[in-house]
Amino acid sequence: MLRSIEVDIARRLSFSKQQRAFTRWVAAFAALGMALGVASLIVVLSVMNGLAGELTGRLLNAIPHVELRFHDYDGDPQAFAERIESSQPGTIATPYIKRQVMTRSDFGTSGAELMGLGTESIQLLNVRVVDGTLEGVTTQPYHIALGSVLANSLGVGIGDSIEVVLPRLSITPFGVLPRYRKLRVGAVVSVGASPDASLAVTSLETLKKLSGVAYVDGIRLQLKDPDRADSVAQRLEGEYQGRINAVTWTESYGSLFSAIRMEKIMVSILLSALIAVAAFNVVSSLTMSVAEKRSDIASLRVLGLSAAGVRRIFLLHGLMLATFGILLGTVIGVLMSLNLSSLMALLERVSGWTLFDPSVYYIGGLPTDLQGTDIGWVVGTAVVLSLVAAVYPAHRASKISPVSALDGLEAF
């Protein structure tokens, strides 16, 4: 158990100006290295949290929170949607048809997910209209809205026509051919995320004609609280057992969010190497301190301090050195995370560069989301690594023989 004299000695070793200048410099670099590692890890984790939150928010604006896919439901889908809206306040329920299609133009070919929605549903799509209007897509037959990336890959704009090919065969005088139809581009939209590369929306009636069907695939639900998607899906599946299959947004994009979580873990592990390097600097500083204070250690042993007491002193000495760097790094990391947007704006003004051009990237800056659990994990990791690094020098210090050290007979 630590005694007050051991704490006092460790404090003097850590902050005394009587040490050699070189030893003090090594200790200072160890603390600054720890501060750099801790600050870097906090900022990077907050940026990754911010990017994940931004991506999730943009996706949830464009994709259904719950898809109710019909299996054996022969009722009126619009009446079904109205019943759901009345039982779930704040929920928007709309019938839909979804088809995987091939889109072609004179300049390119690309796969797409073509969604057929009702007039009101298209108008309620929470997407940014880059060009054109969604009104034309809803009021005029055989018009289509394309995601911005998809439109660029096809080389088309407002008023251009594209050919939409469905994986459904039609019997014609020329033989059996896939269904296809030319649609006019009425709007180019952007979610600001990966769906922009495959997003295509047309009216429900247009897609019914293209598909040659009179029914819909199911109901799309936009919830007031997307986090309730799982509970809503389970309740509706239980209520309409065997007639519908409910798929939530977490299931549809589960692989994407799993990849984001794995990326955060891997980046955390890699950046923890900075803290590990700083911890090895603590080893160097403590080793030099032990060598410099050999006679003092011997005197303490002669006065009755046990080997375990010496070990505790140098463990605490190493922890004090690291704690200064950890606290400094935490303060810097938190301040940078909270003010990253302002810092980037200042850097852009000074340099004259645009770091994140919205026309090139999905974002115009680096969003941050500072979470207390991340700060706790970073600080805890740094403390543990610092203690582990201090074990070896503390053990060497505890093995110094008082008599041989005082007589200068034992080499360290």
Long-range contacts (C-beta under 8 A, 24 or more apart in sequence): 2-312, 2-316, 3-309, 6-309, 6-312, 6-313, 6-316, 7-316, 9-300, 9-313, 10-313, 10-314, 10-316, 10-317, 10-320, 11-320, 13-289, 13-293, 13-313, 13-314, 13-317, 14-317, 14-320, 14-321, 14-324, 15-320, 19-289, 19-292, 20-292, 22-288, 23-285, 23-288, 23-289, 23-292, 26-281, 26-284, 26-285, 26-288, 27-285, 27-289, 27-321, 29-281, 30-278, 30-281, 30-282, 30-284, 30-285, 30-321, 30-322, 30-325, 31-321, 31-322, 31-324, 31-325, 31-328, 32-325, 32-328, 33-274, 33-277, 33-278, 33-281, 33-325, 34-275, 34-278, 34-279, 34-281, 34-282, 34-322, 34-324, 34-325, 34-326, 34-329, 34-382, 34-386, 35-325, 35-326, 35-328, 35-329, 35-332, 36-274, 36-278, 36-329, 37-271, 37-272, 37-274, 37-275, 37-277, 37-278, 37-329, 37-382, 38-275, 38-325, 38-326, 38-328, 38-329, 38-330, 38-333, 38-378, 38-379, 38-382, 39-328, 39-329, 39-330, 39-332, 39-333, 39-336, 40-271, 40-274, 40-333, 41-268, 41-271, 41-272, 41-274, 41-275, 41-333, 41-378, 42-329, 42-330, 42-333, 42-334, 42-336, 42-337, 42-370, 42-374, 42-375, 42-378, 43-333, 43-336, 43-337, 43-340, 43-368, 44-267, 44-271, 45-264, 45-267, 45-268, 45-371, 45-374, 45-378, 46-333, 46-337, 46-340, 46-368, 46-369, 46-370, 46-371, 46-374, 47-337, 47-340, 47-366, 47-367, 47-368, 48-260, 48-263, 48-264, 48-267, 49-264, 49-368, 49-369, 49-370, 49-371, 49-374, 50-366, 50-367, 50-368, 50-369, 51-363, 51-366, 51-367, 52-257, 52-260, 52-264, 52-369, 53-367, 53-369, 54-363, 54-367, 55-193, 55-260, 56-257, 58-191, 58-192, 58-193, 58-362, 59-191, 59-193, 59-195, 59-249, 59-253, 60-226, 60-249, 61-126, 61-127, 61-191, 62-125, 62-126, 62-127, 62-191, 62-193, 62-195, 62-199, 63-195, 63-249, 63-252, 63-253, 64-96, 64-220, 64-221, 64-222, 64-249, 65-221, 65-222, 65-223, 65-226, 65-229, 65-248, 65-249, 66-220, 66-221, 66-223, 66-229, 66-232, 66-233, 66-236, 66-246, 66-247, 66-248, 66-249, 67-218, 67-219, 67-220, 67-221, 67-246, 67-247, 67-248, 67-252, 68-218, 68-219, 68-220, 68-221, 68-236, 68-244, 68-245, 68-246, 69-217, 69-218, 69-244, 69-245, 69-246, 69-247, 70-215, 70-216, 70-217, 70-218, 70-243, 70-244, 71-242, 71-243, 71-244, 71-245, 72-242, 72-243, 73-240, 73-243, 73-244, 77-215, 77-216, 77-218, 77-219, 80-219, 81-219, 84-219, 84-221, 84-236, 88-221, 88-223, 88-232, 89-224, 90-223, 90-224, 90-225, 91-221, 91-222, 91-223, 91-224, 91-232, 92-121, 92-124, 92-221, 92-222, 93-219, 93-220, 93-221, 93-222, 94-118, 94-120, 94-121, 94-219, 94-220, 95-204, 95-216, 95-218, 95-219, 95-220, 96-121, 96-204, 96-216, 96-217, 96-218, 96-219, 96-220, 97-204, 97-207, 97-208, 97-211, 97-213, 97-216, 97-217, 98-217, 99-166, 99-167, 99-207, 99-210, 99-211, 100-167, 101-164, 101-165, 101-166, 101-167, 101-200, 102-164, 102-165, 103-146, 103-150, 103-154, 103-162, 103-163, 103-164, 103-165, 103-200, 104-154, 104-162, 104-163, 104-165, 105-154, 105-155, 105-156, 105-160, 105-161, 105-162, 105-163, 106-155, 107-154, 107-155, 107-156, 108-153, 108-154, 108-155, 109-154, 110-150, 110-153, 110-154, 110-197, 110-198, 111-198, 112-146, 112-150, 112-198, 112-199, 112-200, 113-198, 113-199, 113-200, 114-144, 114-164, 114-200, 114-201, 114-202, 114-207, 115-199, 115-200, 115-201, 115-202, 115-207, 116-201, 116-202, 116-203, 116-204, 116-205, 116-206, 116-207, 116-208, 117-201, 117-203, 117-204, 117-220, 118-203, 118-204, 119-203, 121-220, 122-201, 122-203, 124-222, 125-189, 125-201, 127-189, 127-190, 127-191, 128-189, 128-190, 128-191, 128-192, 129-187, 129-188, 129-189, 130-188, 130-189, 130-190, 131-157, 131-158, 131-187, 131-188, 132-158, 132-185, 132-186, 132-187, 132-188, 133-186, 133-187, 134-186, 134-187, 134-189, 136-186, 136-187, 137-186, 137-187, 137-201, 137-202, 137-203, 138-203, 140-184, 140-186, 141-203, 141-205, 141-206, 141-209, 142-181, 142-182, 142-183, 142-184, 142-202, 142-206, 143-183, 143-184, 143-185, 143-186, 143-202, 143-203, 143-206, 144-183, 144-184, 144-185, 144-186, 144-200, 144-201, 144-202, 144-206, 145-185, 145-186, 145-187, 145-188, 145-189, 145-199, 145-200, 145-201, 145-202, 146-185, 146-187, 146-188, 146-189, 146-199, 146-200, 147-188, 147-189, 147-190, 147-191, 147-195, 147-196, 147-197, 147-198, 147-199, 147-200, 148-188, 148-189, 148-190, 148-196, 149-196, 149-197, 150-196, 150-197, 150-198, 150-199, 150-200, 151-185, 151-188, 153-197, 156-185, 157-185, 157-188, 158-185, 158-186, 158-187, 158-188, 159-184, 159-185, 160-184, 160-185, 161-185, 164-200, 164-210, 166-210, 166-211, 168-211, 168-212, 170-212, 179-210, 179-211, 179-212, 181-210, 192-362, 192-363, 193-362, 194-256, 196-362, 218-244, 268-377, 272-381, 272-385, 275-378, 275-381, 275-382, 275-385, 276-385, 278-322, 278-325, 279-322, 279-382, 279-385, 279-386, 279-388, 279-389, 280-389, 282-318, 282-321, 282-322, 282-386, 282-389, 282-390, 283-389, 283-390, 283-392, 283-393, 285-318, 285-321, 286-314, 286-317, 286-318, 286-321, 286-389, 286-390, 286-393, 286-394, 287-393, 287-396, 289-314, 289-317, 289-393, 290-314, 290-393, 290-396, 290-397, 290-400, 290-412, 291-412, 294-400, 294-405, 294-412, 295-405, 295-406, 297-397, 297-400, 297-405, 298-400, 298-401, 298-402, 298-403, 298-405, 298-406, 299-402, 299-406, 301-400, 301-402, 301-405, 302-402, 302-406, 307-398, 307-399, 308-398, 310-394, 310-397, 310-398, 310-400, 311-394, 311-395, 311-397, 311-398, 312-394, 313-394, 313-397, 314-390, 314-393, 314-394, 314-397, 314-398, 315-387, 315-390, 315-391, 315-394, 317-390, 317-394, 318-386, 318-387, 318-389, 318-390, 318-393, 318-394, 319-383, 319-386, 319-387, 319-390, 321-386, 322-382, 322-383, 322-386, 322-389, 322-390, 323-383, 323-386, 325-382, 326-379, 326-382, 326-383, 326-386, 329-382, 330-375, 330-378, 330-379, 333-375, 333-378, 334-370, 334-375, 337-368, 337-370, 338-368, 338-370, 340-366, 340-368, 341-365, 341-366, 341-367, 341-368
